Amino acid sequence: MNEMLLLRHGETEWSRAGRHTGRTDLPLTAHGEEQARALAPLVKELLEEQGFGLVLVSPARRARRTAELAGLPAYEVEPDLWEWDYGGYEGITTPDIRADRPGWYLWRDGVVPGDAAHPGETAAQVGARADRVIERARQAPGLVALVAHGHLLRVLAARWLGLRPEDGRLLRLDTGTYSRLGFEHGEPVLKTWNAPAG
């Protein structure tokens, strides 16, 4: 692998409202679909330059739809690219969580367990999933594309740089953006981060 292209899926109703969206499978909004389509020229350029040795996409339909609208070729659904499981905080905004838990911060304080469908994850557990994706990507030829979610991709980038999963807090990532991870003198670096399409 020589580089990873990361695409964060387009906007959903919950991402627009700031609600934590882990395993709830929401569609893109009309604006989210526009964001995904806006990524297509970049994807086309990369396809023409070198193609993709591997394309992995989260099982969530918001990620799969983003991949399709961005023009990515046949992709493989990768369960390790699911978003952070927010447990009992699924669908809840940070201000609402802080009403009961003043000063709460996901990266420091984690989540509370939820129901059977949302048991919750620690940052370390998300980091372990990210590590598996990175290891798989490193074995692929050329350019790798990943389409996934904000917090998961932030953790993945931190792990790429050899940082702790919690250090993903330093890397804000907006919907419908692209980022590129690569190398400089053989060492992992961020080449582009949180870049809007176009």
Solvent accessible surface area in square Angstrom, and as a share of the most:
residue,aa,sasa,rsa
1,M,39,0.18
2,N,78,0.40
3,E,10,0.05
4,M,0,0.00
5,L,0,0.00
6,L,2,0.01
7,L,0,0.00
8,R,40,0.14
9,H,7,0.03
10,G,0,0.00
11,E,20,0.09
12,T,1,0.01
13,E,96,0.43
14,W,42,0.15
15,S,32,0.21
16,R,139,0.51
17,A,62,0.48
18,G,43,0.41
19,R,91,0.33
20,H,20,0.09
21,T,16,0.09
22,G,0,0.00
23,R,68,0.25
24,T,36,0.21
25,D,58,0.30
26,L,32,0.16
27,P,70,0.44
28,L,18,0.09
29,T,15,0.09
30,A,83,0.65
31,H,89,0.40
32,G,0,0.00
33,E,41,0.18
34,E,103,0.46
35,Q,35,0.15
36,A,0,0.00
37,R,118,0.43
38,A,46,0.35
39,L,0,0.00
40,A,31,0.24
41,P,90,0.57
42,L,28,0.14
43,V,1,0.00
44,K,126,0.53
45,E,90,0.40
46,L,2,0.01
47,L,63,0.31
48,E,125,0.56
49,E,110,0.49
50,Q,91,0.40
51,G,18,0.17
52,F,33,0.14
53,G,36,0.35
54,L,30,0.15
55,V,9,0.05
56,L,0,0.00
57,V,0,0.00
58,S,0,0.00
59,P,26,0.17
60,A,0,0.00
61,R,110,0.40
62,R,1,0.01
63,A,0,0.00
64,R,79,0.29
65,R,92,0.33
66,T,0,0.00
67,A,0,0.00
68,E,90,0.40
69,L,29,0.14
70,A,0,0.00
71,G,39,0.38
72,L,15,0.07
73,P,54,0.34
74,A,104,0.80
75,Y,59,0.22
76,E,77,0.35
77,V,64,0.37
78,E,21,0.10
79,P,86,0.54
80,D,23,0.12
81,L,0,0.00
82,W,47,0.16
83,E,9,0.04
84,W,0,0.00
85,D,4,0.02
86,Y,4,0.02
87,G,2,0.02
88,G,29,0.28
89,Y,21,0.08
90,E,29,0.13
91,G,10,0.10
92,I,62,0.32
93,T,26,0.15
94,T,41,0.24
95,P,97,0.61
96,D,87,0.45
97,I,6,0.03
98,R,100,0.36
99,A,83,0.64
100,D,133,0.69
101,R,82,0.30
102,P,116,0.73
103,G,46,0.44
104,W,4,0.02
105,Y,75,0.29
106,L,9,0.04
107,W,16,0.06
108,R,161,0.59
109,D,50,0.26
110,G,19,0.18
111,V,30,0.17
112,V,60,0.34
113,P,110,0.69
114,G,32,0.31
115,D,89,0.46
116,A,104,0.81
117,A,69,0.54
118,H,34,0.15
119,P,82,0.52
120,G,19,0.18
121,E,24,0.11
122,T,76,0.44
123,A,12,0.09
124,A,66,0.51
125,Q,95,0.42
126,V,0,0.00
127,G,2,0.02
128,A,45,0.35
129,R,21,0.08
130,A,0,0.00
131,D,53,0.28
132,R,129,0.47
133,V,3,0.02
134,I,14,0.07
135,E,96,0.43
136,R,85,0.31
137,A,0,0.00
138,R,96,0.35
139,Q,130,0.58
140,A,10,0.08
141,P,98,0.62
142,G,30,0.29
143,L,1,0.01
144,V,0,0.00
145,A,0,0.00
146,L,0,0.00
147,V,0,0.00
148,A,0,0.00
149,H,1,0.00
150,G,5,0.05
151,H,34,0.15
152,L,0,0.00
153,L,0,0.00
154,R,33,0.12
155,V,0,0.00
156,L,0,0.00
157,A,0,0.00
158,A,0,0.00
159,R,72,0.26
160,W,6,0.02
161,L,56,0.28
162,G,62,0.60
163,L,69,0.34
164,R,134,0.49
165,P,20,0.13
166,E,46,0.21
167,D,17,0.09
168,G,0,0.00
169,R,89,0.32
170,L,116,0.58
171,L,24,0.12
172,R,166,0.61
173,L,10,0.05
174,D,48,0.25
175,T,26,0.15
176,G,6,0.06
177,T,9,0.05
178,Y,41,0.16
179,S,1,0.01
180,R,55,0.20
181,L,0,0.00
182,G,0,0.00
183,F,65,0.27
184,E,103,0.46
185,H,177,0.79
186,G,60,0.57
187,E,113,0.51
188,P,38,0.24
189,V,40,0.23
190,L,58,0.29
191,K,110,0.47
192,T,40,0.23
193,W,54,0.19
194,N,35,0.18
195,A,17,0.13
196,P,100,0.63
197,A,27,0.21
198,G,120,1.15
